[in-house]
């Protein structure tokens, strides 16, 4: 942060690395952006009797799961394909 006198002061912050990577990929006009994680899968219906892992999905399928409230966006929103779709990352300028 910059003080009124122009000096700089460091602050703690959280960087949404996945969103930053998506923004950079768009700016670079990358053909593909892969975000890898050590988590086994994204689950719909997490911790319910209908829980199931999503192995291979399209952007449209992820958008449907998101709209249906089947994904916990706080945990998976940054990693879900709609954030990196051809329309650009959600919330990106």
C-alpha positions as CSV (number, residue, x, y, z in Angstrom):
1,X,0.0,0.0,0.0
2,X,1.2,3.5,-0.6
3,X,1.1,6.0,2.2
4,X,0.2,9.6,1.7
5,X,3.9,10.5,1.8
6,X,4.4,8.2,-1.2
7,X,6.2,5.5,0.8
8,X,5.2,1.9,0.4
9,X,4.1,-0.5,3.1
10,X,3.6,-4.3,2.6
11,X,0.3,-6.0,3.5
12,X,-0.8,-9.6,3.8
13,X,-3.1,-10.6,0.9
14,X,-4.6,-13.6,-0.7
15,X,-4.1,-14.0,-4.5
16,X,-6.6,-16.0,-6.5
17,X,-3.9,-17.8,-8.4
18,X,-6.3,-19.7,-10.6
19,X,-8.1,-16.6,-11.6
20,X,-4.8,-14.8,-12.2
21,X,-3.7,-17.7,-14.4
22,X,-7.0,-17.5,-16.4
23,X,-6.6,-13.7,-16.8
24,X,-3.0,-14.2,-18.0
25,X,-4.0,-17.0,-20.4
26,X,-6.7,-14.7,-21.9
27,X,-4.2,-11.8,-22.3
28,X,-1.7,-14.1,-23.9
29,X,-4.4,-15.6,-26.2
30,X,-3.4,-19.1,-25.0
31,X,-5.2,-22.0,-26.7
32,X,-5.4,-24.0,-23.5
33,X,-5.1,-23.4,-19.8
34,X,-4.7,-26.4,-17.5
35,X,-5.1,-26.0,-13.8
36,X,-3.8,-29.1,-12.0
37,X,-4.6,-30.0,-8.4
38,X,-3.9,-32.9,-6.1
39,X,-7.6,-33.3,-5.3
40,X,-9.0,-36.6,-6.7
41,X,-12.2,-35.0,-8.3
42,X,-14.8,-32.4,-8.2
43,X,-18.0,-33.8,-6.6
44,X,-21.6,-32.8,-7.2
45,X,-23.9,-33.5,-4.3
46,X,-20.9,-33.5,-2.0
47,X,-21.6,-35.3,1.3
48,X,-25.1,-36.3,0.2
49,X,-26.4,-39.8,-0.7
50,X,-26.3,-38.7,-4.3
51,X,-22.6,-37.6,-4.3
52,X,-20.7,-38.4,-7.5
53,X,-17.4,-37.5,-8.9
54,X,-17.1,-35.6,-12.2
55,X,-14.4,-37.1,-14.3
56,X,-14.8,-35.5,-17.7
57,X,-17.2,-32.6,-18.2
58,X,-17.8,-29.8,-20.6
59,X,-18.1,-26.1,-19.8
60,X,-21.8,-26.4,-20.4
61,X,-22.2,-29.3,-17.9
62,X,-20.2,-27.3,-15.2
63,X,-22.4,-24.3,-15.8
64,X,-25.5,-26.5,-15.3
65,X,-24.1,-27.9,-12.1
66,X,-23.3,-24.5,-10.9
67,X,-26.7,-23.0,-11.7
68,X,-28.4,-26.0,-10.0
69,X,-26.4,-25.3,-6.8
70,X,-24.6,-28.6,-7.0
71,X,-21.1,-27.2,-6.5
72,X,-19.8,-25.3,-3.5
73,X,-18.5,-22.3,-5.3
74,X,-16.3,-21.1,-2.4
75,X,-14.3,-24.2,-2.8
76,X,-14.5,-25.1,-6.5
77,X,-15.6,-21.9,-8.3
78,X,-12.0,-20.9,-9.2
79,X,-11.3,-24.3,-10.5
80,X,-14.5,-24.9,-12.5
81,X,-14.4,-24.6,-16.3
82,X,-16.9,-21.7,-16.4
83,X,-14.2,-19.5,-14.8
84,X,-11.9,-20.4,-17.8
85,X,-14.4,-20.7,-20.6
86,X,-14.1,-19.0,-24.0
87,X,-16.1,-16.1,-22.5
88,X,-13.3,-15.5,-20.1
89,X,-12.9,-16.0,-16.3
90,X,-15.9,-15.1,-14.2
91,X,-15.5,-11.7,-12.7
92,X,-12.5,-10.8,-14.8
93,X,-12.2,-7.2,-16.0
